[in-house]
Amino acid sequence: MGNVHAGTSGWAYPKWRSGFYPKELPAAKFLDYYATRVNSVEVNYTFLRAVTKELLREWTQATPGDFVFAVKAPQQITHLKRLRDAGGLAREFVKSLVPLARAGKLGPILFQLPPNMKREAGRLREFLKSLPKKRRYAFEFRHESWFVEEVYEALRQSGAALCFAESERIVTPEIRTADFSYLRLRKANYSAKEVARRVRELRRRGDVFVYFKHQDRPDGALNAEAVLKTLQGRRSAKR
Protein backbone atom coordinates (compact mmCIF):
# COMPACT_ATOMS: atom_id res chain seq x y z
CA MET A 1 0.00 0.00 0.00
CA GLY A 2 1.36 3.38 -1.00
CA ASN A 3 1.16 6.69 0.80
CA VAL A 4 -1.50 9.26 -0.10
CA HIS A 5 -0.62 12.93 -0.52
CA ALA A 6 -3.58 15.24 -1.08
CA GLY A 7 -4.08 18.96 -1.38
CA THR A 8 -4.80 21.74 -3.82
CA SER A 9 -2.91 23.68 -6.48
CA GLY A 10 -1.69 26.52 -4.30
CA TRP A 11 -2.63 27.82 -0.86
CA ALA A 12 -2.44 31.64 -0.97
CA TYR A 13 -6.14 32.42 -1.36
CA PRO A 14 -7.58 35.11 0.96
CA LYS A 15 -11.11 34.19 -0.15
CA TRP A 16 -10.70 30.91 1.77
CA ARG A 17 -10.92 32.80 5.04
CA SER A 18 -13.86 31.64 7.20
CA GLY A 19 -14.48 28.65 4.90
CA PHE A 20 -11.05 27.06 5.45
CA TYR A 21 -8.67 29.55 7.04
CA PRO A 22 -9.61 31.28 10.30
CA LYS A 23 -11.14 34.67 9.58
CA GLU A 24 -8.33 36.74 11.08
CA LEU A 25 -5.41 34.56 9.98
CA PRO A 26 -2.70 36.70 8.31
CA ALA A 27 -1.71 35.66 4.79
CA ALA A 28 1.86 35.02 5.95
CA LYS A 29 0.52 32.15 8.08
CA PHE A 30 -1.62 30.51 5.40
CA LEU A 31 0.88 27.75 4.58
CA ASP A 32 1.48 26.94 8.24
CA TYR A 33 -2.24 26.46 8.78
CA TYR A 34 -2.87 24.74 5.44
CA ALA A 35 -0.29 22.10 6.39
CA THR A 36 -2.24 21.23 9.55
CA ARG A 37 -5.24 20.22 7.47
CA VAL A 38 -3.73 18.45 4.43
CA ASN A 39 -0.34 16.91 3.70
CA SER A 40 0.64 18.20 0.26
CA VAL A 41 0.35 21.07 -2.21
CA GLU A 42 1.00 21.49 -5.90
CA VAL A 43 3.14 24.59 -6.39
CA ASN A 44 2.20 26.61 -9.48
CA TYR A 45 4.38 29.57 -8.43
CA THR A 46 7.30 27.94 -10.23
CA PHE A 47 5.50 28.02 -13.58
CA LEU A 48 6.26 31.73 -13.92
CA ARG A 49 8.89 32.48 -11.28
CA ALA A 50 12.18 31.08 -10.06
CA VAL A 51 12.44 29.96 -6.46
CA THR A 52 15.22 31.01 -4.13
CA LYS A 53 16.86 28.95 -1.41
CA GLU A 54 15.39 31.37 1.12
CA LEU A 55 11.86 30.81 -0.14
CA LEU A 56 12.25 27.04 -0.13
CA ARG A 57 13.61 27.27 3.41
CA GLU A 58 10.53 29.21 4.47
CA TRP A 59 8.23 26.60 2.94
CA THR A 60 10.16 23.79 4.60
CA GLN A 61 10.08 25.41 8.02
CA ALA A 62 6.36 26.19 7.75
CA THR A 63 5.36 22.57 7.19
CA PRO A 64 5.61 19.33 9.20
CA GLY A 65 7.98 16.53 8.34
CA ASP A 66 5.47 14.48 6.35
CA PHE A 67 4.38 17.38 4.12
CA VAL A 68 5.24 17.13 0.41
CA PHE A 69 5.48 19.76 -2.34
CA ALA A 70 4.72 18.75 -5.91
CA VAL A 71 6.22 21.38 -8.22
CA LYS A 72 5.12 22.60 -11.64
CA ALA A 73 7.87 23.03 -14.24
CA PRO A 74 8.46 26.48 -15.77
CA GLN A 75 6.50 27.57 -18.82
CA GLN A 76 9.77 28.22 -20.64
CA ILE A 77 10.29 24.45 -20.76
CA THR A 78 6.75 23.33 -21.53
CA HIS A 79 5.10 26.21 -23.39
CA LEU A 80 7.88 28.22 -25.02
CA LYS A 81 10.41 25.53 -25.91
CA ARG A 82 7.70 22.84 -25.87
CA LEU A 83 10.33 20.33 -24.62
CA ARG A 84 12.61 20.94 -27.63
CA ASP A 85 16.25 21.29 -26.55
CA ALA A 86 15.00 21.95 -23.03
CA GLY A 87 17.05 19.39 -21.13
CA GLY A 88 19.52 21.94 -19.81
CA LEU A 89 16.75 24.16 -18.46
CA ALA A 90 15.06 21.17 -16.88
CA ARG A 91 18.24 20.08 -15.12
CA GLU A 92 18.77 23.60 -13.79
CA PHE A 93 15.21 23.67 -12.51
CA VAL A 94 15.51 20.30 -10.80
CA LYS A 95 18.79 21.43 -9.22
CA SER A 96 17.05 24.52 -7.81
CA LEU A 97 14.72 22.20 -5.86
CA VAL A 98 17.51 20.40 -4.01
CA PRO A 99 16.68 22.13 -0.69
CA LEU A 100 13.22 20.55 -0.77
CA ALA A 101 14.69 17.18 -1.69
CA ARG A 102 17.22 17.32 1.14
CA ALA A 103 14.39 18.06 3.56
CA GLY A 104 12.51 15.00 2.27
CA LYS A 105 9.68 17.21 1.02
CA LEU A 106 10.03 17.13 -2.76
CA GLY A 107 7.22 15.28 -4.51
CA PRO A 108 6.80 14.80 -8.27
CA ILE A 109 7.74 17.50 -10.76
CA LEU A 110 4.85 18.18 -13.14
CA PHE A 111 5.36 19.02 -16.80
CA GLN A 112 2.07 20.39 -18.12
CA LEU A 113 2.07 20.74 -21.90
CA PRO A 114 -0.08 23.34 -23.69
CA PRO A 115 -3.44 22.21 -25.11
CA ASN A 116 -2.43 23.05 -28.68
CA MET A 117 0.70 20.88 -28.58
CA LYS A 118 0.08 17.70 -30.52
CA ARG A 119 1.96 14.45 -30.05
CA GLU A 120 5.72 14.58 -30.59
CA ALA A 121 6.78 11.20 -29.22
CA GLY A 122 10.38 11.51 -30.38
CA ARG A 123 10.75 14.89 -28.73
CA LEU A 124 9.28 13.47 -25.52
CA ARG A 125 11.71 10.54 -25.52
CA GLU A 126 14.71 12.85 -25.95
CA PHE A 127 13.50 15.11 -23.18
CA LEU A 128 12.93 12.19 -20.82
CA LYS A 129 16.50 11.01 -21.41
CA SER A 130 17.81 14.43 -20.37
CA LEU A 131 16.11 14.50 -16.97
CA PRO A 132 18.12 13.84 -13.80
CA LYS A 133 17.55 10.43 -12.27
CA LYS A 134 16.21 9.74 -8.76
CA ARG A 135 13.36 12.21 -9.10
CA ARG A 136 9.70 11.63 -9.81
CA TYR A 137 8.19 13.21 -12.92
CA ALA A 138 4.61 13.46 -14.16
CA PHE A 139 3.42 14.64 -17.57
CA GLU A 140 0.05 16.24 -18.24
CA PHE A 141 -0.95 16.10 -21.90
CA ARG A 142 -3.85 18.31 -22.94
CA HIS A 143 -4.20 17.22 -26.55
CA GLU A 144 -5.86 13.89 -27.27
CA SER A 145 -3.18 12.86 -29.78
CA TRP A 146 -0.83 11.99 -26.90
CA PHE A 147 -3.03 9.21 -25.58
CA VAL A 148 -1.42 6.33 -27.49
CA GLU A 149 0.70 3.32 -26.54
CA GLU A 150 3.86 4.84 -28.02
CA VAL A 151 3.71 7.65 -25.48
CA TYR A 152 2.77 5.37 -22.59
CA GLU A 153 5.76 3.14 -23.34
CA ALA A 154 8.15 6.11 -23.45
CA LEU A 155 6.93 7.16 -20.01
CA ARG A 156 7.21 3.60 -18.67
CA GLN A 157 10.81 3.27 -19.83
CA SER A 158 11.71 6.42 -17.91
CA GLY A 159 9.56 5.70 -14.88
CA ALA A 160 7.56 8.90 -15.44
CA ALA A 161 3.85 9.06 -14.67
CA LEU A 162 1.02 9.91 -17.01
CA CYS A 163 -0.85 12.58 -15.06
CA PHE A 164 -4.50 11.60 -14.67
CA ALA A 165 -5.94 15.03 -15.37
CA GLU A 166 -9.61 15.70 -15.78
CA SER A 167 -11.57 18.82 -16.60
CA GLU A 168 -14.78 19.69 -18.39
CA ARG A 169 -12.81 19.63 -21.66
CA ILE A 170 -10.65 16.51 -21.44
CA VAL A 171 -10.15 13.42 -19.29
CA THR A 172 -6.86 11.51 -19.37
CA PRO A 173 -7.09 7.72 -19.75
CA GLU A 174 -6.06 6.03 -16.51
CA ILE A 175 -3.00 4.25 -17.89
CA ARG A 176 -0.38 3.53 -15.26
CA THR A 177 3.21 4.18 -16.40
CA ALA A 178 5.12 4.64 -13.11
CA ASP A 179 5.32 3.36 -9.55
CA PHE A 180 3.12 6.25 -8.38
CA SER A 181 -0.08 7.97 -9.51
CA TYR A 182 -0.62 11.70 -10.02
CA LEU A 183 -4.16 13.13 -10.23
CA ARG A 184 -5.26 16.68 -11.12
CA LEU A 185 -8.98 17.04 -10.50
CA ARG A 186 -10.28 20.13 -12.29
CA LYS A 187 -14.02 19.66 -12.59
CA ALA A 188 -16.41 21.93 -10.71
CA ASN A 189 -17.83 19.40 -8.26
CA TYR A 190 -16.48 16.25 -6.64
CA SER A 191 -17.62 13.74 -4.07
CA ALA A 192 -14.82 13.24 -1.57
CA LYS A 193 -16.15 9.75 -0.94
CA GLU A 194 -15.87 8.82 -4.62
CA VAL A 195 -12.39 10.30 -4.93
CA ALA A 196 -11.31 8.41 -1.81
CA ARG A 197 -12.60 5.18 -3.34
CA ARG A 198 -10.59 5.84 -6.51
CA VAL A 199 -7.46 6.74 -4.57
CA ARG A 200 -7.83 3.66 -2.38
CA GLU A 201 -7.58 1.46 -5.49
CA LEU A 202 -4.60 3.37 -6.89
CA ARG A 203 -2.65 3.22 -3.62
CA ARG A 204 -2.63 -0.58 -3.82
CA ARG A 205 0.03 -0.12 -6.50
CA GLY A 206 2.06 2.74 -5.06
CA ASP A 207 2.02 6.28 -3.74
CA VAL A 208 -0.76 8.61 -4.86
CA PHE A 209 -0.60 12.38 -5.28
CA VAL A 210 -3.99 14.05 -5.75
CA TYR A 211 -4.63 17.76 -6.21
CA PHE A 212 -7.96 19.53 -6.42
CA LYS A 213 -8.48 22.76 -8.33
CA HIS A 214 -8.03 26.02 -6.45
CA GLN A 215 -11.14 28.19 -6.59
CA ASP A 216 -12.62 31.30 -5.00
CA ARG A 217 -14.30 28.90 -2.59
CA PRO A 218 -12.24 26.44 -0.51
CA ASP A 219 -14.11 23.37 -1.77
CA GLY A 220 -10.95 21.77 -3.14
CA ALA A 221 -9.07 22.09 0.14
CA LEU A 222 -12.02 20.71 2.08
CA ASN A 223 -12.31 17.78 -0.34
CA ALA A 224 -8.59 17.02 0.01
CA GLU A 225 -8.94 17.03 3.78
CA ALA A 226 -11.98 14.75 3.60
CA VAL A 227 -10.12 12.29 1.34
CA LEU A 228 -7.23 12.10 3.82
CA LYS A 229 -9.56 11.66 6.77
CA THR A 230 -11.36 8.84 4.97
CA LEU A 231 -8.17 7.01 3.99
CA GLN A 232 -5.82 7.77 6.86
CA GLY A 233 -7.94 8.89 9.79
CA ARG A 234 -6.20 12.28 9.66
CA ARG A 235 -7.81 14.77 12.04
CA SER A 236 -8.51 18.40 11.21
CA ALA A 237 -6.78 21.21 13.01
CA LYS A 238 -8.83 23.09 15.56
CA ARG A 239 -10.10 26.43 14.27
C-alpha positions in Angstrom: 0.0 0.0 0.0 1.4 3.4 -1.0 1.2 6.7 0.8 -1.5 9.3 -0.1 -0.6 12.9 -0.5 -3.6 15.2 -1.1 -4.1 19.0 -1.4 -4.8 21.7 -3.8 -2.9 23.7 -6.5 -1.7 26.5 -4.3 -2.6 27.8 -0.9 -2.4 31.6 -1.0 -6.1 32.4 -1.4 -7.6 35.1 1.0 -11.1 34.2 -0.1 -10.7 30.9 1.8 -10.9 32.8 5.0 -13.9 31.6 7.2 -14.5 28.7 4.9 -11.1 27.1 5.5 -8.7 29.6 7.0 -9.6 31.3 10.3 -11.1 34.7 9.6 -8.3 36.7 11.1 -5.4 34.6 10.0 -2.7 36.7 8.3 -1.7 35.7 4.8 1.9 35.0 6.0 0.5 32.1 8.1 -1.6 30.5 5.4 0.9 27.7 4.6 1.5 26.9 8.2 -2.2 26.5 8.8 -2.9 24.7 5.4 -0.3 22.1 6.4 -2.2 21.2 9.6 -5.2 20.2 7.5 -3.7 18.5 4.4 -0.3 16.9 3.7 0.6 18.2 0.3 0.3 21.1 -2.2 1.0 21.5 -5.9 3.1 24.6 -6.4 2.2 26.6 -9.5 4.4 29.6 -8.4 7.3 27.9 -10.2 5.5 28.0 -13.6 6.3 31.7 -13.9 8.9 32.5 -11.3 12.2 31.1 -10.1 12.4 30.0 -6.5 15.2 31.0 -4.1 16.9 29.0 -1.4 15.4 31.4 1.1 11.9 30.8 -0.1 12.3 27.0 -0.1 13.6 27.3 3.4 10.5 29.2 4.5 8.2 26.6 2.9 10.2 23.8 4.6 10.1 25.4 8.0 6.4 26.2 7.8 5.4 22.6 7.2 5.6 19.3 9.2 8.0 16.5 8.3 5.5 14.5 6.3 4.4 17.4 4.1 5.2 17.1 0.4 5.5 19.8 -2.3 4.7 18.7 -5.9 6.2 21.4 -8.2 5.1 22.6 -11.6 7.9 23.0 -14.2 8.5 26.5 -15.8 6.5 27.6 -18.8 9.8 28.2 -20.6 10.3 24.4 -20.8 6.7 23.3 -21.5 5.1 26.2 -23.4 7.9 28.2 -25.0 10.4 25.5 -25.9 7.7 22.8 -25.9 10.3 20.3 -24.6 12.6 20.9 -27.6 16.3 21.3 -26.5 15.0 21.9 -23.0 17.1 19.4 -21.1 19.5 21.9 -19.8 16.8 24.2 -18.5 15.1 21.2 -16.9 18.2 20.1 -15.1 18.8 23.6 -13.8 15.2 23.7 -12.5 15.5 20.3 -10.8 18.8 21.4 -9.2 17.0 24.5 -7.8 14.7 22.2 -5.9 17.5 20.4 -4.0 16.7 22.1 -0.7 13.2 20.5 -0.8 14.7 17.2 -1.7 17.2 17.3 1.1 14.4 18.1 3.6 12.5 15.0 2.3 9.7 17.2 1.0 10.0 17.1 -2.8 7.2 15.3 -4.5 6.8 14.8 -8.3 7.7 17.5 -10.8 4.9 18.2 -13.1 5.4 19.0 -16.8 2.1 20.4 -18.1 2.1 20.7 -21.9 -0.1 23.3 -23.7 -3.4 22.2 -25.1 -2.4 23.0 -28.7 0.7 20.9 -28.6 0.1 17.7 -30.5 2.0 14.5 -30.1 5.7 14.6 -30.6 6.8 11.2 -29.2 10.4 11.5 -30.4 10.8 14.9 -28.7 9.3 13.5 -25.5 11.7 10.5 -25.5 14.7 12.9 -26.0 13.5 15.1 -23.2 12.9 12.2 -20.8 16.5 11.0 -21.4 17.8 14.4 -20.4 16.1 14.5 -17.0 18.1 13.8 -13.8 17.6 10.4 -12.3 16.2 9.7 -8.8 13.4 12.2 -9.1 9.7 11.6 -9.8 8.2 13.2 -12.9 4.6 13.5 -14.2 3.4 14.6 -17.6 0.0 16.2 -18.2 -0.9 16.1 -21.9 -3.9 18.3 -22.9 -4.2 17.2 -26.5 -5.9 13.9 -27.3 -3.2 12.9 -29.8 -0.8 12.0 -26.9 -3.0 9.2 -25.6 -1.4 6.3 -27.5 0.7 3.3 -26.5 3.9 4.8 -28.0 3.7 7.6 -25.5 2.8 5.4 -22.6 5.8 3.1 -23.3 8.2 6.1 -23.5 6.9 7.2 -20.0 7.2 3.6 -18.7 10.8 3.3 -19.8 11.7 6.4 -17.9 9.6 5.7 -14.9 7.6 8.9 -15.4 3.8 9.1 -14.7 1.0 9.9 -17.0 -0.9 12.6 -15.1 -4.5 11.6 -14.7 -5.9 15.0 -15.4 -9.6 15.7 -15.8 -11.6 18.8 -16.6 -14.8 19.7 -18.4 -12.8 19.6 -21.7 -10.7 16.5 -21.4 -10.2 13.4 -19.3 -6.9 11.5 -19.4 -7.1 7.7 -19.8 -6.1 6.0 -16.5 -3.0 4.2 -17.9 -0.4 3.5 -15.3 3.2 4.2 -16.4 5.1 4.6 -13.1 5.3 3.4 -9.5 3.1 6.3 -8.4 -0.1 8.0 -9.5 -0.6 11.7 -10.0 -4.2 13.1 -10.2 -5.3 16.7 -11.1 -9.0 17.0 -10.5 -10.3 20.1 -12.3 -14.0 19.7 -12.6 -16.4 21.9 -10.7 -17.8 19.4 -8.3 -16.5 16.2 -6.6 -17.6 13.7 -4.1 -14.8 13.2 -1.6 -16.2 9.8 -0.9 -15.9 8.8 -4.6 -12.4 10.3 -4.9 -11.3 8.4 -1.8 -12.6 5.2 -3.3 -10.6 5.8 -6.5 -7.5 6.7 -4.6 -7.8 3.7 -2.4 -7.6 1.5 -5.5 -4.6 3.4 -6.9 -2.7 3.2 -3.6 -2.6 -0.6 -3.8 0.0 -0.1 -6.5 2.1 2.7 -5.1 2.0 6.3 -3.7 -0.8 8.6 -4.9 -0.6 12.4 -5.3 -4.0 14.0 -5.8 -4.6 17.8 -6.2 -8.0 19.5 -6.4 -8.5 22.8 -8.3 -8.0 26.0 -6.5 -11.1 28.2 -6.6 -12.6 31.3 -5.0 -14.3 28.9 -2.6 -12.2 26.4 -0.5 -14.1 23.4 -1.8 -11.0 21.8 -3.1 -9.1 22.1 0.1 -12.0 20.7 2.1 -12.3 17.8 -0.3 -8.6 17.0 0.0 -8.9 17.0 3.8 -12.0 14.7 3.6 -10.1 12.3 1.3 -7.2 12.1 3.8 -9.6 11.7 6.8 -11.4 8.8 5.0 -8.2 7.0 4.0 -5.8 7.8 6.9 -7.9 8.9 9.8 -6.2 12.3 9.7 -7.8 14.8 12.0 -8.5 18.4 11.2 -6.8 21.2 13.0 -8.8 23.1 15.6 -10.1 26.4 14.3 
